[in-house]
């Protein structure tokens, strides 16, 4: 039987107040984003970043990061396994990675923390479509490779969604002010800096998945739809190192299109193609 501590954690996790706090944090973060972009792009006398605005952004990000960390720890304690086995687990971890990247990279790229907050809010909407029930780990996933393979793969997706939002911001800037090339090029630099760890994480995820497949299914590669589309996604992002997307505009379009492959690899394969990796 579960301990009294586990019962208390389960009650907290399932409580309505838990979800209410989560949405309050998301709402505050969203208000911050509106305030940030309103001042940055519509006030000619505004110079970004201001220390007050930067502190507000950091506080909101730390609040969200701490809360998501708490949820992950609770799911780990209650499920008694690495919380990366369901759609809810994966999206929670993706939010955690996105916010962590923003917090780490904020000193080098001041605009990335608001971007990471916006990206995390977008993933929250996807989180609401998943089942939050905590269940025992399926036998097919009961392997030490689960944590490593899924964690590095989702980390790569976190970099890619930040790149895609940067791409959208770059195209919006170009549309509003074609002479604002320094800001556009800065966004391109951020995307390129994230391309390296993103492709490295995805490559590591594919390799670890192959090692896991060998022990579980007897073969490193079986051309399962998830495997195939993960490889296609890696090849697509590998094109980002070529001169084809050297210009800022071409690069911004590239990272947006590339993220469409990520979406299909995760959602499209699950809902349309199935296979041994399909889960929601």
Phi, psi and omega in degrees: 000147180294150179286168178298325178296317179295322177298319180294319177297317180297319178297318179295316184295324184270355185287152178294326180296329178300311180291326179297315179298319181300316182287329175299316178298316178298321180294316179298319179296320180295318177298323177298318181297316179299317181296318182298307184287331177296315181288323186289318190253352184236357179245109185293334181272359183274136177238116183264139003260147170270147183299322181294314180295321180295322178293319178299316180299316181295319180297314180298318180295318179294322177299311181295317181297316180296320182292315179295322176301318178299315179298318180296317179298317179297315179297323179295316181294314183288321181278340180061032174202165179303124185281069178221028188255356182224171179299320178297316179300314184296317182289324175298317180292325178295317177300317179300315180295317181300313180292323179297316178300316179297318181292323181286318187272358188295329182288327179276323180233101187295336184272356187281334181293313174301324177296319180292326177295315178298316180298320180294323178295321178299317180291330178301321179297321175292326180299325183291344180270357183260162179274125182272004181297132178267120183236171176292154181290126177300150182301324182294339181254001183282082182209146175299339181289342184304308183298315183292309185297310183290320184298311182289328178294315180291327176300320178296320178298326180295318176296320185291323179290324175295321177297319181296317178294322174300319179298317178297317178298319180297317179293323178295318178298317180296323180290322182280322185210099183292344181271356182274054184291325179303315180293320180295316179292328177295320177295323177296320178298318178299314180298320180292321178296328178277338180298322183296304178294329179297311180290327177295317179295318180294320177298315178297321179296319179294318180296314179296323177297322177296319178294320177294317180298324179298316181285331184268320187244353177088005180213142180291329186215132182230011181055035170297147183307320180294318178298313183298315183285333173295320178293318178299317179299318179297318179296319179299312180290335175297334177293341180294344178273353182271164178291353183300328185240042181287322180290154184297314182297315180297322180292320179295320177294320181299314184290332176290312179297320179301322181291335175298325176293324177297315180299319180290322180300320182273306185272314184300316179296318181298316187269332187251320188257333179070219181102183185288341182265352188292122173206155180232000000 
